Amino acid sequence: MRNYLNQPLEIAPMASKEYVVEEEDTTGGVGANFVVEWSAKTTVTEPVVEAVMITARSSQGISFISTGRVIKKWSKESSKDN
């Protein structure tokens, strides 16, 4: 597992952030898998997290997106129990 940030990053509403994994980087296996941990001080809509893969060879190109999904969810109330 690799960290892409050394400290938390605040992203403004409707803004985005990109990270590039080079095609030749196979350290994580055949797919780029990201875990995004986020929090907010007030009630907000959860962020949209998507991965975009784009490549081209000769005259043929291929691309697809992968939409993120929640793998763990907790609130301040539930974190008091842990």
VEXDREN-2710 file (C-alpha; in Angstrom, 1 decimal):
% VEXDREN-2710
k/r/px/py/pz
1/MET/0.0/0.0/0.0
2/ARG/1.3/3.5/-0.9
3/ASN/0.3/6.9/0.5
4/TYR/-0.2/9.7/-1.9
5/LEU/-0.6/12.4/0.8
6/ASN/1.6/13.2/3.8
7/GLN/-1.2/15.3/5.4
8/PRO/-5.0/15.8/5.0
9/LEU/-6.0/17.7/1.9
10/GLU/-9.0/20.0/1.8
11/ILE/-10.9/20.1/-1.5
12/ALA/-13.3/22.9/-2.2
13/PRO/-16.9/22.1/-3.3
14/MET/-17.1/21.0/-6.9
15/ALA/-13.3/20.8/-7.1
16/SER/-11.3/17.7/-7.9
17/LYS/-7.8/16.2/-7.4
18/GLU/-6.0/13.8/-9.6
19/TYR/-3.3/11.2/-9.1
20/VAL/-1.5/9.5/-11.9
21/VAL/-0.4/5.9/-11.8
22/GLU/2.0/5.2/-14.6
23/GLU/1.0/2.3/-16.9
24/GLU/4.3/0.6/-16.2
25/ASP/3.8/0.6/-12.4
26/THR/2.6/-2.9/-11.6
27/THR/3.5/-2.8/-7.9
28/GLY/-0.2/-3.1/-6.9
29/GLY/-1.1/-5.8/-9.3
30/VAL/-3.2/-5.6/-12.4
31/GLY/-5.4/-2.8/-11.1
32/ALA/-5.0/0.5/-9.4
33/ASN/-6.9/0.3/-6.1
34/PHE/-7.3/3.4/-3.9
35/VAL/-8.7/3.8/-0.4
36/VAL/-10.0/7.3/0.2
37/GLU/-10.6/8.3/3.8
38/TRP/-12.6/11.5/4.2
39/SER/-14.3/13.5/6.9
40/ALA/-16.2/16.7/7.4
41/LYS/-16.8/19.0/10.4
42/THR/-20.5/19.5/9.3
43/THR/-23.0/17.3/7.5
44/VAL/-22.1/17.1/3.8
45/THR/-22.8/15.0/0.8
46/GLU/-20.2/12.2/0.5
47/PRO/-17.7/12.8/-2.3
48/VAL/-17.8/11.2/-5.7
49/VAL/-14.6/9.1/-6.2
50/GLU/-13.8/7.7/-9.6
51/ALA/-10.8/6.2/-11.3
52/VAL/-10.3/6.8/-15.0
53/MET/-8.0/4.5/-17.1
54/ILE/-6.9/5.6/-20.5
55/THR/-4.4/4.0/-22.8
56/ALA/-3.6/3.9/-26.5
57/ARG/-1.6/1.5/-28.6
58/SER/-1.0/2.0/-32.3
59/SER/-4.3/3.4/-33.7
60/GLN/-6.5/1.8/-30.9
61/GLY/-7.5/3.4/-27.7
62/ILE/-9.2/2.0/-24.6
63/SER/-10.6/3.8/-21.6
64/PHE/-13.0/3.1/-18.7
65/ILE/-14.0/4.5/-15.4
66/SER/-14.4/2.8/-12.1
67/THR/-16.8/4.4/-9.5
68/GLY/-15.8/4.2/-5.9
69/ARG/-18.0/2.8/-3.2
70/VAL/-18.2/2.9/0.6
71/ILE/-16.3/0.1/2.3
72/LYS/-16.7/1.3/5.8
73/LYS/-19.0/4.0/7.2
74/TRP/-19.2/5.4/10.7
75/SER/-20.4/8.5/12.5
76/LYS/-19.1/10.3/15.6
77/GLU/-21.7/8.4/17.7
78/SER/-20.6/5.0/16.4
79/SER/-16.9/5.8/16.7
80/LYS/-17.4/6.4/20.5
81/ASP/-18.1/2.7/20.8
82/ASN/-14.8/1.6/19.2
END
